[in-house]
């Protein structure tokens, strides 16, 4: 049947695949990794949409099964960037009609329990609600008469939902005031946020990708971010965000750019004047957290071009 429409873009796959991998070491020590994974495929799938022809469709259940098989074959699924690379490489090289693979992984933190001042070999406690994340996109153009492929990969690593708060060392003043302004200036306030952070690497050499120390970069970015939050005498969330990014880019040459999303979770002093109590200025020590609405400050910081 003739039609006046055509498929512009498509992707499909499996979402929210949950995986726990246990690594058992000699001597009884065991490691644990819990992941949530999404895999989406692009390629020659137009017939499944336009002609109801499923011959090229890799079933989403098969995508799910593949993730578990690859996890079984690997000694570890950490760091998650390397596992994402393995997944992307598999689908590109197993199915010739797949030309792009998107892999998203969240790692849920588990910390080893401390019993009688010693780390327990196989018991863990949930390490909060924050997650380490990665998004990998791989592209391939298969050579006509070869089993190899020219491919590129872009990796965005990060963490989400790291909740932090400091009780002093933050101010907010000299902001624009007009007929809509009611917020008072302050030279000292509680600063509370949930840090979402992502940084990008573009790599075209598969070997360079495999030897990249993703965990070291993660540790450095997280340490700088938390240190700057704690130590910066913050004039605004924007200024602190920029300083975080600046120190990361100076210390991590492999990072092309870095993005932050920082909600300003308001914690306001309670007015106790009706009760004859002074809860202002130096006497302010009773606060009320406000869940909604919150401020939201986002930015992407990159290096200046060499010709600037």
Backbone as CSV, one residue per row, in Angstrom:
resi,resn,N_x,N_y,N_z,CA_x,CA_y,CA_z,C_x,C_y,C_z
1,UNK,0.847,-1.194,0.000,0.000,0.000,0.000,0.880,1.240,0.000
2,UNK,0.632,2.140,-0.953,1.404,3.369,-1.046,1.138,4.238,0.171
3,UNK,2.177,4.954,0.589,2.037,5.834,1.749,2.825,7.105,1.514
4,UNK,2.405,8.171,2.127,3.080,9.460,1.976,3.973,9.776,3.166
5,UNK,4.205,8.798,4.030,5.053,9.020,5.202,6.227,8.059,5.172
6,UNK,7.271,8.386,5.925,8.439,7.524,6.014,9.016,7.585,7.424
7,UNK,9.762,6.555,7.764,10.405,6.479,9.070,11.586,7.436,9.098
8,UNK,11.624,8.319,10.073,12.723,9.275,10.192,13.831,8.739,11.097
9,UNK,13.496,8.346,12.289,14.460,7.761,13.218,13.791,6.618,13.973
10,UNK,14.621,5.741,14.524,14.087,4.656,15.351,15.190,4.121,16.243
11,UNK,14.804,3.592,17.348,15.661,2.757,18.181,14.754,1.887,19.034
12,UNK,15.257,0.743,19.412,14.464,-0.146,20.263,15.431,-1.047,21.012
13,UNK,14.949,-1.678,22.056,15.795,-2.579,22.823,15.134,-2.968,24.123
14,UNK,15.948,-3.118,25.165,15.436,-3.549,26.467,15.802,-2.510,27.521
15,UNK,14.809,-2.163,28.341,14.976,-1.147,29.376,14.899,-1.793,30.758
16,UNK,15.607,-1.203,31.709,15.540,-1.580,33.126,15.874,-3.058,33.351
17,UNK,16.945,-3.512,32.707,17.445,-4.863,32.960,18.257,-4.823,34.255
18,UNK,17.828,-5.563,35.249,18.495,-5.554,36.545,19.447,-6.742,36.652
19,UNK,20.642,-6.455,37.165,21.708,-7.456,37.200,22.491,-7.329,38.502
20,UNK,22.749,-8.448,39.146,23.684,-8.518,40.267,24.786,-9.500,39.889
21,UNK,26.021,-9.059,40.003,27.187,-9.905,39.715,28.010,-10.053,40.991
22,UNK,28.304,-11.297,41.366,29.137,-11.594,42.526,30.478,-12.121,42.031
23,UNK,31.558,-11.545,42.538,32.906,-12.002,42.215,33.493,-12.626,43.474
24,UNK,33.866,-13.889,43.383,34.392,-14.630,44.528,35.908,-14.766,44.408
25,UNK,36.610,-14.294,45.428,38.066,-14.329,45.442,38.559,-15.465,46.334
26,UNK,39.773,-15.948,46.098,40.354,-16.939,47.012,40.416,-16.376,48.433
27,UNK,40.141,-17.212,49.399,40.166,-16.765,50.779,38.818,-16.362,51.322
28,UNK,37.788,-16.368,50.473,36.444,-16.111,50.958,35.914,-14.709,50.771
29,UNK,36.752,-13.771,50.320,36.276,-12.405,50.083,35.469,-12.371,48.791
30,UNK,34.319,-11.704,48.839,33.459,-11.599,47.667,33.116,-10.137,47.404
31,UNK,32.997,-9.790,46.126,32.596,-8.448,45.706,31.209,-8.511,45.084
32,UNK,30.507,-7.386,45.159,29.129,-7.316,44.681,28.955,-6.090,43.802
33,UNK,28.264,-6.261,42.680,27.887,-5.137,41.823,26.430,-5.295,41.435
34,UNK,25.642,-4.244,41.639,24.240,-4.237,41.210,24.062,-3.154,40.153
35,UNK,23.528,-3.540,38.994,23.395,-2.629,37.862,21.968,-2.632,37.336
36,UNK,21.575,-1.506,36.755,20.362,-1.413,35.946,20.787,-0.939,34.561
37,UNK,20.359,-1.660,33.519,20.928,-1.489,32.180,19.822,-1.276,31.155
38,UNK,20.091,-0.370,30.212,19.240,-0.170,29.042,20.096,-0.316,27.791
39,UNK,19.616,-1.078,26.818,20.306,-1.236,25.532,19.317,-0.940,24.419
40,UNK,19.676,-0.008,23.530,18.846,0.349,22.378,19.652,0.167,21.101
41,UNK,19.009,-0.375,20.071,19.657,-0.664,18.796,19.106,0.233,17.695
42,UNK,20.000,0.673,16.805,19.612,1.345,15.567,20.191,0.562,14.397
43,UNK,19.593,0.724,13.225,20.091,0.030,12.046,18.995,-0.206,11.029
44,UNK,19.110,-1.321,10.325,18.175,-1.645,9.241,16.939,-2.341,9.817
45,UNK,16.066,-1.534,10.400,14.840,-2.060,11.001,13.583,-1.413,10.416
46,UNK,13.739,-0.674,9.329,12.593,0.053,8.775,11.461,-0.891,8.378
47,UNK,11.807,-2.070,7.858,10.761,-2.995,7.396,9.841,-3.430,8.532
48,UNK,10.375,-3.504,9.743,9.526,-3.927,10.863,8.470,-2.880,11.186
49,UNK,8.760,-1.622,10.884,7.788,-0.552,11.112,6.845,-0.395,9.921
50,UNK,7.442,-0.278,8.721,6.656,0.102,7.543,5.987,-1.080,6.847
51,UNK,6.544,-2.289,7.031,6.011,-3.447,6.305,5.620,-4.607,7.224
52,UNK,5.655,-4.397,8.529,5.340,-5.460,9.496,6.188,-6.705,9.265
53,UNK,7.451,-6.488,8.859,8.385,-7.573,8.550,9.414,-7.644,9.684
54,UNK,9.384,-8.701,10.476,10.217,-8.805,11.674,11.519,-9.572,11.469
55,UNK,11.887,-9.879,10.235,13.024,-10.766,10.011,14.343,-10.198,10.530
56,UNK,14.487,-8.896,10.599,15.719,-8.296,11.109,15.648,-7.946,12.594
57,UNK,14.513,-8.180,13.206,14.324,-7.740,14.586,14.990,-8.715,15.558
58,UNK,15.957,-8.205,16.309,16.508,-8.944,17.445,15.532,-8.743,18.598
59,UNK,14.899,-9.803,19.043,13.870,-9.671,20.077,14.439,-8.986,21.315
60,UNK,13.630,-8.132,21.921,14.119,-7.450,23.123,14.430,-8.450,24.232
61,UNK,13.741,-9.575,24.248,14.072,-10.616,25.221,15.460,-11.179,24.962
62,UNK,15.853,-11.256,23.683,17.205,-11.707,23.343,18.245,-10.691,23.797
63,UNK,17.896,-9.409,23.704,18.797,-8.364,24.196,19.038,-8.550,25.689
64,UNK,17.956,-8.791,26.426,18.072,-9.029,27.870,18.944,-10.240,28.160
65,UNK,18.696,-11.344,27.445,19.480,-12.562,27.664,20.960,-12.340,27.376
66,UNK,21.242,-11.561,26.330,22.629,-11.287,25.957,23.370,-10.585,27.083
67,UNK,22.717,-9.653,27.741,23.349,-8.934,28.849,23.786,-9.909,29.936
68,UNK,22.910,-10.848,30.282,23.251,-11.819,31.321,24.363,-12.766,30.872
69,UNK,24.339,-13.173,29.605,25.387,-14.063,29.090,26.741,-13.368,29.127
70,UNK,26.794,-12.115,28.683,28.056,-11.376,28.706,28.548,-11.182,30.132
71,UNK,27.633,-10.905,31.061,28.023,-10.748,32.466,28.614,-12.044,33.017
72,UNK,28.058,-13.181,32.596,28.575,-14.475,33.048,29.968,-14.733,32.505
73,UNK,30.219,-14.357,31.266,31.506,-14.637,30.628,32.625,-13.748,31.154
74,UNK,32.283,-12.582,31.670,33.291,-11.638,32.138,33.666,-11.918,33.590
75,UNK,34.935,-11.712,33.944,35.314,-11.868,35.355,34.674,-10.816,36.252
76,UNK,34.347,-9.640,35.678,33.708,-8.570,36.443,32.943,-7.677,35.479
77,UNK,31.899,-7.040,35.970,31.163,-6.065,35.156,31.570,-4.639,35.524
78,UNK,32.658,-4.507,36.275,33.165,-3.198,36.671,34.537,-2.968,36.072
79,UNK,34.858,-1.718,35.732,33.971,-0.562,35.799,32.856,-0.661,34.763
80,UNK,31.777,0.050,35.020,30.608,-0.078,34.156,30.876,0.410,32.744
81,UNK,31.845,1.309,32.561,32.169,1.766,31.215,32.693,0.614,30.361
82,UNK,33.530,-0.226,30.940,34.059,-1.363,30.186,32.975,-2.385,29.871
83,UNK,32.035,-2.581,30.790,30.924,-3.495,30.512,30.045,-2.934,29.399
84,UNK,29.798,-1.627,29.430,29.022,-0.999,28.356,29.723,-1.169,27.013
85,UNK,31.034,-1.025,27.008,31.805,-1.222,25.778,31.675,-2.651,25.267
86,UNK,31.720,-3.621,26.157,31.562,-5.023,25.766,30.188,-5.268,25.155
87,UNK,29.156,-4.710,25.774,27.794,-4.876,25.251,27.670,-4.245,23.871
88,UNK,28.136,-3.008,23.729,28.043,-2.332,22.443,28.801,-3.059,21.359
89,UNK,30.022,-3.509,21.674,30.838,-4.236,20.703,30.136,-5.517,20.265
90,UNK,29.508,-6.225,21.200,28.828,-7.481,20.865,27.732,-7.263,19.831
91,UNK,26.860,-6.304,20.065,25.725,-6.124,19.148,26.177,-5.607,17.788
92,UNK,27.204,-4.756,17.755,27.692,-4.263,16.470,28.315,-5.377,15.642
93,UNK,29.031,-6.279,16.278,29.780,-7.285,15.539,29.020,-8.594,15.376
94,UNK,27.928,-8.747,16.078,27.119,-9.957,15.922,26.051,-9.788,14.851
95,UNK,25.515,-8.591,14.720,24.404,-8.338,13.796,24.838,-7.271,12.790
96,UNK,25.041,-7.702,11.539,25.548,-6.790,10.527,24.622,-5.636,10.214
97,UNK,23.331,-5.775,10.491,22.391,-4.704,10.171,22.230,-3.710,11.322
98,UNK,22.923,-3.939,12.432,22.932,-2.976,13.543,24.079,-2.003,13.320
99,UNK,23.770,-0.725,13.247,24.787,0.286,12.956,25.089,1.202,14.134
100,UNK,24.258,1.184,15.139,24.501,2.026,16.318,23.870,1.360,17.532
101,UNK,24.592,1.419,18.648,24.102,0.839,19.900,24.230,1.879,21.004
102,UNK,23.162,2.035,21.763,23.162,2.911,22.935,23.073,2.036,24.181
103,UNK,24.013,2.212,25.081,24.024,1.449,26.332,24.039,2.433,27.495
104,UNK,23.103,2.266,28.396,23.035,3.091,29.604,23.071,2.172,30.820
105,UNK,23.978,2.471,31.756,24.124,1.637,32.952,24.138,2.522,34.190
106,UNK,23.379,2.111,35.189,23.444,2.707,36.517,23.983,1.665,37.489
107,UNK,24.951,2.072,38.292,25.491,1.199,39.336,24.964,1.664,40.685
108,UNK,24.318,0.747,41.399,23.747,1.065,42.706,24.766,0.707,43.787
109,UNK,25.069,1.629,44.689,26.187,1.411,45.613,25.860,0.447,46.750
110,UNK,26.773,-0.459,46.989,26.759,-1.322,48.169,28.115,-1.193,48.854
111,UNK,28.103,-0.983,50.162,29.334,-0.875,50.942,29.487,-2.103,51.832
112,UNK,30.714,-2.511,51.980,30.983,-3.679,52.813,30.669,-3.367,54.283
113,UNK,29.952,-4.254,54.947,29.650,-4.075,56.364,30.922,-4.167,57.206
114,UNK,30.988,-3.351,58.233,32.091,-3.412,59.191,31.575,-4.093,60.453
115,UNK,32.177,-5.218,60.796,31.786,-5.999,61.968,33.003,-6.135,62.876
116,UNK,32.867,-5.703,64.126,33.987,-5.734,65.080,35.209,-5.039,64.495
117,UNK,34.956,-3.857,63.880,36.011,-3.002,63.320,36.722,-3.617,62.117
118,UNK,36.146,-4.633,61.516,36.748,-5.229,60.325,35.716,-5.342,59.211
119,UNK,36.175,-5.108,57.976,35.287,-5.237,56.820,34.887,-6.696,56.644
120,UNK,33.581,-6.936,56.569,33.090,-8.308,56.421,33.342,-8.791,54.992
121,UNK,33.729,-10.053,54.818,34.101,-10.526,53.476,32.941,-10.653,52.500
122,UNK,31.692,-10.793,52.995,30.602,-11.023,52.040,29.260,-10.451,52.499
123,UNK,29.266,-9.481,53.415,28.030,-8.825,53.852,28.123,-7.338,53.534
124,UNK,27.014,-6.762,53.056,27.027,-5.401,52.528,25.825,-4.618,53.040
125,UNK,25.944,-3.300,52.998,24.831,-2.410,53.300,24.678,-1.429,52.152
126,UNK,23.454,-1.074,51.850,23.205,-0.145,50.747,23.886,1.189,51.034
127,UNK,24.614,1.694,50.045,25.394,2.911,50.224,24.662,4.169,49.826
128,UNK,23.372,4.262,50.119,22.614,5.460,49.788,21.886,5.324,48.464
129,UNK,21.247,6.419,48.061,20.418,6.408,46.855,21.130,6.964,45.624
130,UNK,22.378,7.428,45.769,23.084,7.946,44.608,23.510,6.776,43.711
131,UNK,23.786,7.073,42.440,24.200,6.056,41.483,25.364,6.557,40.638
132,UNK,26.278,5.650,40.339,27.272,5.901,39.299,26.633,5.556,37.967
133,UNK,26.917,6.337,36.925,26.234,6.152,35.647,27.219,6.178,34.484
134,UNK,26.794,5.567,33.389,27.494,5.737,32.123,26.513,5.577,30.978
135,UNK,26.737,6.348,29.922,26.010,6.191,28.665,27.045,6.031,27.555
136,UNK,26.906,4.976,26.793,27.839,4.678,25.708,27.074,4.605,24.401
137,UNK,27.561,5.300,23.377,27.028,5.173,22.025,28.161,4.733,21.113
138,UNK,27.969,3.610,20.425,28.966,3.106,19.491,28.377,3.086,18.092
139,UNK,29.195,3.440,17.110,28.792,3.450,15.705,29.731,2.557,14.913
140,UNK,29.199,1.883,13.909,30.025,1.017,13.073,29.569,1.079,11.630
141,UNK,30.536,1.082,10.715,30.277,0.889,9.292,31.058,-0.346,8.874
142,UNK,30.351,-1.449,8.707,31.031,-2.708,8.414,31.659,-2.670,7.027
143,UNK,32.925,-3.099,6.956,33.592,-3.204,5.660,32.919,-4.297,4.834
144,UNK,32.870,-4.093,3.535,32.090,-4.985,2.670,32.608,-6.419,2.691
145,UNK,33.918,-6.593,2.738,34.455,-7.955,2.615,35.335,-8.326,3.801
146,UNK,35.054,-7.760,4.965,35.886,-8.050,6.132,35.013,-8.215,7.361
147,UNK,35.571,-8.881,8.346,34.836,-9.089,9.594,35.116,-7.983,10.599
148,UNK,35.936,-7.015,10.212,36.260,-5.918,11.117,35.400,-4.716,10.786
149,UNK,35.428,-3.744,11.657,34.605,-2.558,11.459,35.358,-1.326,11.911
150,UNK,35.088,-0.232,11.214,35.560,1.065,11.687,34.478,1.630,12.586
151,UNK,34.849,1.996,13.809,33.809,2.407,14.738,34.333,3.494,15.664
152,UNK,33.422,4.218,16.221,33.757,5.224,17.215,32.856,5.009,18.425
153,UNK,33.273,5.558,19.519,32.472,5.454,20.737,32.533,6.775,21.482
154,UNK,31.401,7.154,22.021,31.345,8.327,22.885,30.817,7.869,24.237
155,UNK,31.570,8.180,25.259,31.211,7.756,26.606,30.920,8.983,27.459
156,UNK,29.797,8.940,28.137,29.462,9.949,29.136,29.328,9.235,30.468
157,UNK,30.245,9.539,31.378,30.214,8.940,32.704,29.703,9.961,33.704
158,UNK,29.342,9.487,34.894,28.877,10.447,35.877,28.358,9.810,37.140
159,UNK,27.693,10.649,37.931,26.979,10.176,39.111,25.750,11.048,39.297
160,UNK,24.736,10.469,39.937,23.460,11.151,40.128,23.003,11.008,41.579
161,UNK,22.402,12.088,42.076,21.736,12.012,43.365,22.652,11.970,44.567
162,UNK,23.835,12.602,44.480,24.718,12.690,45.646,24.232,13.854,46.511
163,UNK,23.623,13.541,47.641,23.020,14.562,48.504,24.074,15.130,49.445
164,UNK,24.230,16.455,49.405,25.207,17.137,50.250,24.561,18.375,50.865
165,UNK,25.089,18.794,51.993,24.587,19.985,52.688,25.715,20.557,53.519
166,UNK,25.831,21.880,53.536,26.733,22.517,54.488,25.980,23.629,55.209
167,UNK,26.300,23.815,56.473,25.518,24.693,57.340,26.004,26.132,57.334
168,UNK,27.136,26.384,56.688,27.649,27.742,56.560,28.575,27.779,55.356
169,UNK,29.144,28.955,55.071,30.032,29.064,53.923,29.307,29.287,52.620
170,UNK,28.078,29.806,52.689,27.308,30.102,51.483,26.540,31.394,51.690
171,UNK,26.571,32.248,50.681,25.835,33.517,50.725,25.117,33.719,49.403
172,UNK,24.252,34.734,49.358,23.592,35.100,48.106,23.127,36.546,48.224
173,UNK,23.801,37.421,47.462,23.494,38.851,47.546,23.811,39.518,46.218
174,UNK,23.435,40.785,46.107,23.688,41.602,44.904,23.020,41.028,43.664
175,UNK,21.922,40.309,43.832,21.184,39.800,42.685,20.155,40.834,42.230
176,UNK,19.671,40.675,41.015,18.724,41.626,40.434,17.468,41.713,41.293
177,UNK,17.050,42.943,41.534,15.832,43.178,42.301,14.867,44.009,41.454
178,UNK,13.598,43.603,41.433,12.567,44.367,40.741,11.244,44.166,41.475
179,UNK,10.148,44.464,40.789,8.845,44.413,41.457,8.421,43.001,41.843
180,UNK,9.125,41.982,41.327,8.773,40.598,41.640,9.629,40.007,42.762
181,UNK,10.581,40.753,43.257,11.549,40.221,44.212,11.054,40.349,45.647
182,UNK,11.054,39.238,46.350,10.766,39.243,47.790,11.901,38.625,48.596
183,UNK,12.816,37.903,47.936,13.887,37.203,48.635,14.863,38.190,49.254
184,UNK,15.175,37.990,50.513,16.144,38.838,51.201,17.563,38.365,50.897
185,UNK,18.500,39.308,50.863,19.898,38.938,50.716,20.399,38.300,52.011
186,UNK,21.397,37.433,51.864,21.965,36.788,53.043,23.460,36.587,52.854
187,UNK,24.205,36.794,53.928,25.645,36.551,53.869,26.025,35.214,54.499
188,UNK,25.027,34.466,54.960,25.300,33.139,55.507,24.015,32.324,55.478
189,UNK,24.088,31.154,54.883,22.898,30.319,54.738,23.298,28.858,54.649
190,UNK,22.332,27.980,54.845,22.527,26.559,54.568,22.467,26.348,53.055
191,UNK,23.404,25.562,52.544,23.391,25.188,51.123,23.207,23.681,51.027
192,UNK,22.126,23.267,50.394,21.787,21.848,50.270,21.456,21.545,48.819
193,UNK,22.012,20.443,48.295,21.745,20.083,46.904,21.902,18.582,46.712
194,UNK,21.451,18.108,45.573,21.637,16.719,45.135,22.402,16.779,43.824
195,UNK,23.664,16.414,43.851,24.541,16.646,42.713,24.323,15.596,41.629
196,UNK,24.014,16.070,40.416,24.066,15.255,39.206,25.230,15.771,38.374
197,UNK,26.111,14.884,37.960,27.318,15.293,37.240,27.590,14.300,36.120
198,UNK,27.966,14.822,34.947,28.335,13.982,33.812,29.541,14.579,33.117
199,UNK,30.426,13.715,32.616,31.567,14.176,31.838,31.742,13.272,30.629
200,UNK,32.279,13.856,29.558,32.292,13.177,28.259,33.707,12.927,27.776
201,UNK,33.876,11.777,27.133,35.106,11.432,26.437,34.737,10.948,25.044
202,UNK,35.456,11.416,24.024,35.266,10.921,22.663,36.511,10.153,22.253
203,UNK,36.331,8.888,21.880,37.458,8.031,21.566,37.171,7.263,20.289
204,UNK,38.151,7.246,19.376,38.008,6.504,18.126,38.931,5.297,18.074
205,UNK,39.835,5.179,19.027,40.768,4.056,19.069,40.265,3.035,20.085
206,UNK,39.834,1.857,19.628,39.297,0.866,20.568,40.278,0.500,21.671
207,UNK,41.560,0.417,21.343,42.533,0.033,22.354,42.663,1.120,23.419
208,UNK,42.658,2.386,22.989,42.710,3.476,23.961,41.505,3.437,24.880
209,UNK,40.373,3.059,24.317,39.155,2.957,25.120,39.293,1.873,26.175
210,UNK,39.885,0.761,25.796,39.979,-0.370,26.719,40.944,-0.093,27.871
211,UNK,41.982,0.700,27.629,42.984,0.925,28.673,42.706,2.186,29.474
212,UNK,41.666,2.928,29.132,41.319,4.114,29.906,40.904,3.712,31.318
213,UNK,41.451,4.412,32.308,41.137,4.109,33.707,39.907,4.912,34.110
214,UNK,38.739,4.376,33.799,37.493,5.085,34.066,37.257,5.278,35.563
215,UNK,37.637,4.305,36.363,37.398,4.414,37.802,38.262,5.501,38.423
216,UNK,39.492,5.652,37.945,40.340,6.730,38.462,39.726,8.085,38.142
217,UNK,39.271,8.255,36.898,38.634,9.520,36.531,37.400,9.772,37.386
218,UNK,36.589,8.742,37.592,35.408,8.882,38.444,35.796,9.343,39.842
219,UNK,36.801,8.704,40.424,37.219,9.063,41.779,37.707,10.504,41.847
220,UNK,38.488,10.927,40.848,39.024,12.290,40.849,37.903,13.312,40.715
221,UNK,36.972,13.078,39.787,35.866,14.024,39.595,35.024,14.118,40.861
222,UNK,34.694,12.996,41.444,33.849,13.004,42.646,34.563,13.690,43.810
223,UNK,35.855,13.394,43.984,36.603,14.008,45.077,36.692,15.520,44.912
224,UNK,37.011,15.986,43.702,37.089,17.430,43.468,35.732,18.088,43.699
225,UNK,34.675,17.452,43.216,33.338,18.025,43.353,32.959,18.189,44.818
226,UNK,33.157,17.152,45.607,32.784,17.218,47.018,33.702,18.155,47.799
227,UNK,34.985,18.170,47.463,35.915,19.069,48.150,35.571,20.524,47.876
228,UNK,35.274,20.852,46.615,34.910,22.231,46.281,33.615,22.629,46.956
229,UNK,32.648,21.726,46.989,31.393,22.042,47.676,31.658,22.395,49.131
230,UNK,32.491,21.602,49.793,32.736,21.814,51.217,33.558,23.066,51.486
231,UNK,34.571,23.321,50.667,35.548,24.356,50.993,35.277,25.700,50.342
232,UNK,34.513,25.742,49.274,34.287,27.003,48.574,33.423,27.940,49.407
233,UNK,33.872,29.177,49.543,33.057,30.211,50.182,32.096,30.725,49.121
234,UNK,30.956,30.076,49.027,30.089,30.184,47.859,29.334,31.502,47.812
235,UNK,29.511,32.236,46.692,28.713,33.441,46.452,27.402,33.112,45.762
236,UNK,27.334,31.931,45.163,26.113,31.451,44.507,26.356,30.007,44.106
237,UNK,25.292,29.284,43.831,25.446,27.925,43.322,26.156,27.961,41.974
238,UNK,25.859,28.977,41.157,26.488,29.089,39.841,28.008,29.192,39.960
239,UNK,28.476,30.037,40.879,29.912,30.244,41.028,30.607,28.985,41.530
240,UNK,29.985,28.303,42.475,30.571,27.064,42.988,30.594,25.994,41.906
241,UNK,29.535,25.881,41.126,29.477,24.924,40.019,30.637,25.147,39.055
242,UNK,30.870,26.390,38.683,31.926,26.693,37.717,33.297,26.318,38.272
243,UNK,33.520,26.574,39.545,34.806,26.225,40.149,35.000,24.719,40.214
244,UNK,33.928,23.983,40.485,34.013,22.525,40.439,34.491,22.061,39.067
245,UNK,33.836,22.558,38.028,34.166,22.144,36.667,35.584,22.544,36.294
246,UNK,35.996,23.728,36.699,37.325,24.229,36.358,38.420,23.320,36.904
247,UNK,38.317,22.935,38.162,39.367,22.108,38.751,39.351,20.703,38.156
248,UNK,38.172,20.185,37.802,38.105,18.865,37.171,38.785,18.889,35.807
249,UNK,38.482,19.891,34.982,39.054,19.945,33.639,40.558,20.177,33.687
250,UNK,41.042,20.879,34.695,42.485,21.079,34.823,43.191,19.801,35.253
251,UNK,42.514,18.955,36.009,43.160,17.767,36.562,42.886,16.501,35.758
252,UNK,41.938,16.543,34.824,41.550,15.350,34.051,41.645,15.672,32.561
253,UNK,42.824,15.537,31.952,42.984,15.930,30.551,42.138,15.123,29.581
254,UNK,41.716,13.914,29.938,40.900,13.112,29.041,39.447,13.513,28.990
255,UNK,39.014,14.353,29.921,37.621,14.789,29.957,37.444,15.964,29.003
256,UNK,36.511,15.831,28.051,36.283,16.884,27.066,35.419,18.010,27.624
257,UNK,34.392,17.652,28.365,33.506,18.636,28.972,32.808,17.996,30.156
258,UNK,32.246,18.846,31.017,31.585,18.348,32.213,30.320,19.158,32.455
259,UNK,29.271,18.472,32.881,27.979,19.112,33.134,27.544,18.830,34.566
260,UNK,26.928,19.844,35.170,26.347,19.690,36.502,24.893,20.135,36.471
261,UNK,24.082,19.473,37.278,22.734,19.937,37.593,22.626,19.955,39.107
262,UNK,22.417,21.156,39.662,22.419,21.336,41.109,21.123,22.001,41.544
263,UNK,20.172,21.251,42.059,19.004,21.888,42.655,19.403,22.594,43.944
264,UNK,18.802,23.745,44.170,19.024,24.458,45.429,17.879,24.091,46.362
265,UNK,18.125,23.096,47.205,17.095,22.606,48.116,16.991,23.563,49.300
266,UNK,15.975,24.388,49.286,15.896,25.484,50.248,15.698,24.973,51.672
267,UNK,16.447,25.578,52.586,16.311,25.334,54.028,16.239,26.706,54.682
268,UNK,15.051,27.125,55.043,14.819,28.481,55.532,14.698,28.504,57.051
269,UNK,15.161,29.618,57.635,14.982,29.816,59.063,13.509,29.979,59.425
270,UNK,13.121,29.436,60.562,11.735,29.518,61.026,11.530,30.829,61.784
271,UNK,10.450,31.530,61.471,10.104,32.771,62.166,9.509,32.430,63.532
272,UNK,10.260,32.695,64.584,9.804,32.396,65.942,9.479,33.658,66.737
273,UNK,9.411,34.804,66.047,9.061,36.048,66.747,7.700,35.979,67.426
274,UNK,6.677,35.319,66.836,5.385,35.243,67.547,5.477,34.562,68.911
275,UNK,6.577,33.837,69.142,6.735,33.131,70.410,7.773,33.800,71.310
276,UNK,8.165,35.045,70.915,9.120,35.789,71.717,10.533,35.253,71.646
277,UNK,10.863,34.550,70.558,12.184,33.953,70.409,12.904,34.573,69.222
278,UNK,14.181,34.852,69.400,15.012,35.418,68.344,15.687,34.277,67.593
279,UNK,15.263,34.052,66.365,15.835,32.991,65.527,16.359,33.602,64.231
280,UNK,17.141,34.688,64.376,17.688,35.405,63.228,19.169,35.665,63.455
281,UNK,19.876,35.967,62.352,21.280,36.335,62.450,22.112,35.283,63.150
282,UNK,22.920,35.736,64.126,23.787,34.823,64.865,23.002,33.844,65.724
283,UNK,21.734,34.135,65.970,20.899,33.255,66.794,20.106,32.236,65.970
284,UNK,20.293,32.243,64.658,19.523,31.349,63.790,20.067,29.925,63.883
285,UNK,19.261,29.024,64.402,19.674,27.623,64.466,18.513,26.644,64.290
286,UNK,17.313,27.165,64.028,16.162,26.310,63.772,15.658,26.602,62.358
287,UNK,15.607,25.576,61.524,15.293,25.737,60.109,14.146,24.812,59.716
288,UNK,13.559,25.124,58.557,12.511,24.290,57.979,12.892,23.949,56.535
289,UNK,13.187,22.680,56.240,13.467,22.306,54.849,12.205,22.440,53.996
290,UNK,12.388,22.946,52.768,11.287,23.113,51.820,11.533,22.162,50.655
291,UNK,10.634,21.210,50.453,10.855,20.218,49.397,10.561,20.781,48.009
292,UNK,9.513,21.570,47.875,9.124,22.127,46.579,8.571,23.536,46.781
293,UNK,8.832,24.439,45.837,9.750,24.289,44.706,11.195,24.472,45.148
294,UNK,12.112,24.135,44.270,13.532,24.351,44.530,14.125,25.108,43.358
295,UNK,15.246,25.773,43.606,16.015,26.308,42.499,16.645,25.163,41.718
296,UNK,17.066,25.423,40.501,17.779,24.429,39.704,18.796,25.149,38.843
297,UNK,20.057,24.827,39.056,21.152,25.471,38.336,21.865,24.400,37.525
298,UNK,21.971,24.603,36.211,22.634,23.651,35.323,23.640,24.384,34.450
299,UNK,24.693,23.677,34.076,25.677,24.257,33.156,26.556,23.145,32.606
300,UNK,27.055,23.366,31.400,28.071,22.512,30.794,29.310,23.358,30.571
301,UNK,30.441,22.896,31.079,31.698,23.627,30.994,32.645,22.826,30.110
302,UNK,33.273,23.505,29.159,34.197,22.841,28.253,35.471,23.663,28.140
303,UNK,36.484,23.083,27.528,37.729,23.809,27.343,37.584,24.821,26.210
304,UNK,38.314,25.928,26.321,38.329,26.903,25.246,39.031,26.312,24.033
305,UNK,38.569,26.700,22.851,39.217,26.250,21.623,40.628,26.800,21.560
306,UNK,41.520,26.016,20.938,42.925,26.408,20.888,43.141,27.703,20.133
307,UNK,42.236,28.037,19.188,42.427,29.237,18.371,41.807,30.476,18.995
308,UNK,41.264,30.360,20.204,40.693,31.535,20.863,41.761,32.299,21.617
